[in-house]
């Protein structure tokens, strides 16, 4: 099993979510792998 855990900041490029990074995470989730975003800061807007 593969678990992907990253921070919300990893998804951001120039202040916006990067579509390619999001697509990779979506593909991993569709393949049955757990995907989680974790942060010890405030929730992103």
Steps between C-alpha positions, in 0.01 A plus 500: 500500500614852419396789726542853367510766769593860420427854611257739331796730427648229273202537266545875458700655216495880475214511752271260313453121518708336227270296274769244416580427865130472582449264205778271626338483844159429344650216293661351811167517686315337208762222505395427858784669686425715805575868436505756780586867541627597844604830647586643838393846387164664442277347235557650154231729364 
